[in-house]
Amino acid sequence: MDTLTDRERAILDLEQQWWATAGGKEAAIAAMGLSPSRYYQLLSRLLPTQEAVAYAALTVHRLQRIARSRVESRTNTRRFGVSSTGLLRED
C-alpha cells in the first residue's frame, strides 16, 4: 500500500472523532456506504500499515492497543476456563 485512499482516510478520521459525529458512529459508517461488518474489516486491515500510522499515529496505536487487549482477554478466557461472565465453564 503506497498511499491511503480517500475511504481509508475517512475511516481513520471517523475513528479519531466519532463521538463528535452527529447521529453516532453507526450513522457515520452508513453514510460512508458501508455495513458495520465491512467497515471493521477495512479498519482491521488498515491498522498494521505504516501509511495509517503516518496519517493518524495516536488513533492507530490506540486501536492496536484495544485489539491486543481483546485478543489477550479471549486467550485468557479460553486458557483458564472462565466464561466472559466470569463464571467457570463446564466443558
Residue, then its C-alpha position, 0 to 999 in steps of 0.5 A: m500500500d503506497t498511499l491511503t485512499d480517500r475511504e481509508r482516510a475517512i475511516l481513520d478520521l471517523e475513528q479519531q472523532w466519532w463521538a463528535t459525529a452527529g447521529g453516532k458512529e453507526a450513522a457515520i459508517a452508513a453514510m460512508g456506504l458501508s455495513p458495520s461488518r465491512y467497515y471493521q474489516l477495512l479498519s482491521r486491515l488498515l491498522p498494521t500499515q505504516e501509511a495509517v500510522a503516518y496519517a493518524a499515529l495516536t488513533v492507530h496505536r490506540l486501536q492496536r492497543i484495544a485489539r491486543s487487549r481483546v485478543e489477550s482477554r479471549t486467550n485468557t478466557r479460553r486458557f483458564g476456563v472462565s466464561s466472559t461472565g466470569l463464571l467457570r465453564e463446564d466443558 
